[in-house]
Amino acid sequence: MKKIASLLSVLLAAAAMTVGCEKTYTNCNYYITPYREAFEDSTLQIADSVIGYAYYADTARWSVTSYDNAVAGILTSKYDGAPRQPDVVAEQDSIGRIVFPNLKKSPLIMIICDRQDSIYAWRQSEIMENLPQVIVKMTFQPWRTDTTYLYAKWNMVNETPPLPAPPDEEEGEGEDSGDTE
């Protein structure tokens, strides 16, 4: 009886260990489709002239300080100002997507630069275990007059936005009011 109980406890211990040894992997392909909305409510087009950078880093320690740094792929330390180069660089593929292959660690900072309109976007993401791919889209909106804004979880930055449209003049005011002297 003692032998059976001893054998049973060994089998239970072995079963418990195999449950905890489930195989996991982290090797994720991150696909980003960058769109461009030229004017408010216009048709989205694939943005061309876009480049992307990925860093195994955290936004608590690192930041993007300018468009010039973003397009050059440089993060800046919030503690000592030291620059950091990207862990992964991605150009657009044949259908216009930015592809970050084989991402393995979290947290991850991604920067996407629209070189046509001099706008960049950044976000921090987590790479989940056993998730082979992530597919997201993002939209550059060069018509917006904000310098920075949040759009679909992307922090968008346009250091030289267009000027806001002047307010409409009320009828009867201004130089072309029709009044003559």
C-alpha positions in Angstrom: 0.0 0.0 0.0 2.9 2.4 0.8 4.5 1.6 -2.5 1.2 2.4 -4.4 0.8 5.7 -2.4 4.5 6.6 -3.1 4.1 5.8 -6.8 0.9 7.8 -6.9 2.5 10.9 -5.3 5.5 10.6 -7.8 3.0 10.5 -10.7 1.0 13.4 -9.4 4.2 15.5 -8.9 5.3 14.6 -12.5 1.9 15.6 -13.9 2.0 18.9 -12.0 5.5 19.7 -13.5 4.4 19.0 -17.1 1.4 21.4 -16.7 3.8 24.2 -15.8 6.1 23.4 -18.7 3.8 24.4 -21.5 5.8 25.5 -24.5 5.5 29.3 -25.2 7.2 31.4 -27.8 7.5 35.1 -28.6 8.2 35.7 -32.2 5.7 38.1 -33.6 5.5 39.8 -37.0 3.9 43.2 -36.7 2.2 44.6 -39.8 1.3 48.3 -40.0 -0.6 49.7 -43.0 0.0 53.4 -43.1 -2.8 55.5 -44.7 -2.9 59.1 -45.7 -6.0 61.2 -45.5 -5.1 64.3 -47.6 -8.2 66.3 -46.6 -10.8 65.9 -43.9 -13.2 63.1 -44.9 -11.3 62.3 -48.1 -10.6 58.8 -49.3 -7.8 57.0 -47.6 -4.8 56.2 -49.7 -1.8 54.1 -48.8 0.9 56.5 -47.6 4.1 56.2 -49.5 7.5 57.3 -48.5 7.1 55.9 -45.0 9.7 54.3 -42.8 9.4 52.5 -39.5 11.6 51.9 -36.5 11.1 49.6 -33.5 13.0 49.6 -30.2 12.9 47.2 -27.3 12.4 50.1 -24.9 9.9 51.8 -22.7 8.4 55.3 -23.0 9.1 55.9 -19.3 12.8 56.1 -20.2 12.9 57.0 -23.9 11.3 59.7 -26.1 11.2 61.0 -29.6 12.3 64.7 -29.4 11.8 65.9 -33.0 10.8 65.0 -36.5 14.5 65.0 -37.6 15.3 62.5 -34.9 12.2 60.4 -35.7 13.1 60.1 -39.4 16.7 59.3 -38.5 15.5 56.6 -36.1 16.9 58.2 -32.9 15.3 57.9 -29.5 16.6 60.1 -26.7 17.1 59.0 -23.0 14.9 61.0 -20.6 17.6 60.7 -18.0 20.8 61.7 -19.6 19.9 62.7 -23.2 21.9 59.8 -24.7 20.7 58.8 -28.2 19.6 55.3 -29.1 19.5 53.6 -32.4 16.6 51.2 -33.5 16.6 47.5 -32.9 14.6 47.0 -36.1 14.3 49.2 -39.2 11.4 48.5 -41.7 10.7 50.0 -45.1 7.4 49.5 -46.9 6.8 46.2 -48.6 5.3 45.8 -52.1 1.8 46.5 -50.9 2.8 49.5 -48.8 2.9 47.9 -45.3 5.6 48.4 -42.7 6.6 45.0 -41.5 8.5 44.4 -38.3 9.5 40.8 -38.4 10.4 38.4 -35.6 9.8 40.8 -32.6 10.7 39.0 -29.4 10.5 41.4 -26.4 8.3 43.8 -24.7 7.8 46.7 -24.2 8.3 47.9 -27.7 8.3 51.5 -29.0 7.4 51.9 -32.7 8.0 55.1 -34.7 6.4 55.5 -38.2 7.6 58.5 -40.3 5.7 59.9 -43.2 8.4 61.6 -45.2 6.0 63.1 -47.7 4.2 65.3 -45.1 6.9 65.4 -42.4 4.7 63.8 -39.8 5.6 61.0 -37.4 3.7 58.7 -35.1 4.8 56.6 -32.2 3.3 54.2 -29.8 4.3 51.7 -27.2 3.1 48.1 -27.6 3.4 44.7 -25.8 4.4 41.6 -27.7 2.2 38.7 -26.4 3.4 35.2 -26.1 2.1 32.8 -28.7 0.8 35.6 -30.9 2.4 35.0 -34.4 1.3 38.3 -35.9 -0.4 41.7 -35.2 -2.0 43.6 -38.0 -2.9 47.3 -37.4 -3.5 50.4 -39.5 -2.7 54.0 -38.9 -3.6 57.2 -40.7 -1.6 60.3 -41.3 -3.8 63.4 -41.6 -1.7 66.3 -42.9 -4.7 68.6 -43.0 -5.0 68.7 -39.2 -3.9 71.9 -37.5 -2.9 70.3 -34.2 0.8 69.9 -33.6 0.2 66.7 -31.5 -2.9 64.5 -31.2 -3.8 60.9 -30.4 -5.4 58.9 -33.2 -6.3 55.2 -32.9 -3.7 54.7 -30.2 -1.0 56.4 -32.2 0.6 59.6 -30.8 0.8 61.8 -34.0 3.2 64.7 -34.3 3.2 67.3 -37.0 5.7 70.0 -36.0 4.6 72.3 -38.9 0.9 71.9 -39.2 -1.1 74.0 -41.7 -2.6 77.2 -40.3 -6.2 77.0 -39.2 -8.7 78.4 -41.7 -9.8 81.9 -40.8 -13.3 82.2 -39.3 -16.0 82.9 -41.8 -16.8 86.6 -41.9 -20.4 87.5 -41.3 -22.4 89.0 -44.1 -22.0 92.8 -44.4 -18.5 92.9 -42.8 -15.1 93.2 -44.4 -13.8 94.8 -47.5 -16.2 93.1 -49.9 -19.4 93.8 -48.1 -20.9 95.6 -51.0 -21.1 99.0 -49.3 -20.0 102.0 -51.3 -19.3 105.5 -50.3 
